[in-house]
Amino acid sequence: QLQLVESGGGSVQPGGSLTLSCAISGLTLNDVVIGWFRQAPGKEREGVSCIWNRGSITNYNDSMRGRLNIFKDYAKNTVFLRMNSLNPEDTAVYFCAALRVSSEYYRCGIQPAPYTDWGQGTQVTVSS
């Protein structure tokens, strides 16, 4: 019943910005931690950011810290990821994923393994 749908990807030039969205249905944002992850060809899936189900707790990949902002729109049941100063190394498929309150691994973490529900991803391509 839980479904996550990413959108907002596309092609940008180096230095550009994108805002990705993750629309959640089946559960409210109070019931899940939402994480953002990315996977480039030939590389392992990498955590980008996460946001707690309640309050302001967030987490960011240190390699991208300062270029990211994760935030929620409760009315839209959507989590957004704003990415700034993009570079070609940011090229990847970006996924959002949910970690349910009921999970024993329930936390705001950027390791992909505990997340049980995943969107299909949205492609981000950064090139000149």
N, C-alpha and C positions, 0 to 999 in steps of 0.2 A: 504493500500500500504506500510505502514511502517512495517518492520519486524526486529526483533532482535533475534539473535541466540547466545546463550552462549556456550562456550566450555572451556576446560582446567581443569575441575574438576577431582577429583580422590581421591585416598587414599594415605595419607602420614602419616608418623610417627610424633609424637610431636616434635616440633622444626623445622620441615620442612617448605618448601615454595612451593607455587603454583602461577602461573600466569593465571588468568582467562581472557578470551577474550569475547567481545561482538561485533559481526559483525552486522552492521546496513545497511539495504537496504531500498530504498524508499525515504529517506531523507539524506542529508549530515549532517556531524557533526556540520556545521554552523547553523543548524536549530533546534537543540535539545540540551537540557541538558540531560546528561546520568547519571543515578544513579545506584549504586549497592546496592542490598538488600539481606538479607538472612532470612531464616525461618527454624528453628529447629522444630522437632516434638513436638507438644503440646504448641508451643510458637507463639507469634505474630511475624509478619514480622518486621524486624528490618533494619533500614538504616545503610549502611556501608560507602558509599562514593559517591560523585558526582563530575562532572566536567562540567564547563560552556561551552557554545557553542563556545565562543570566548575568547581569552586571557587565562590567567593562573589561574583563580579562581577555587578553589577546596574546598571540605569540607570532613571531616572525622568524623566518630563516635569516640567520645572521648575514649571509652573503647578500641579501637583498634589503636588509634593514635600512630604513631611511627612504626607500623608494616605494614603499607599500603602505596602503591603508586599507584595513578590512573593517567593514561596518555593516549594519543591518538596517533594513526597513521592515519593521514589524507589520505594518499595515499591508505590505505586499508579500510578506513571508519570504523575503529575499535577502540573501547575503551578497554583498558586493566586494570586489577586490579592485582597488585603484592601484595601478602600476605606473610609475613615472620613470623617466630617464631610461627607457628601455634600450637594450643593446642586443646585438645578434645572439649572444649567449642565452638570452631569455626566450629564444625561439623554442617552442615546445607545444604539446597539447596540454592544456590546463584543465584539470578536473576539480570539481567540488565533491565532497564526500561528507557523510553524516556519521557521527558517533553517538549512539543513543544513550540516554540517561541510564537505561537499564544495563548497559555494558559494564563489565568489571574493569574495563580499561577507560572508563569515562573520565576524560580529562581534556584539556585544551593542549593537544600535542600535534606535532608536525611529522610524526612517523606514520606512514600510511597503513601499516598492518592492522591496527585496531579498528579502523573505519570499515563499516560493513555495507554501506550503501553508497553507490557511486553514480555520478552522471556519466554521460557519454563523452564529455570533453569538448573543448572549443580550441581551435587552432590559433595560436599566436605566432606570427612570423615577423621578425624584425630584420629588415634588410634595406639596403640603399636602392 
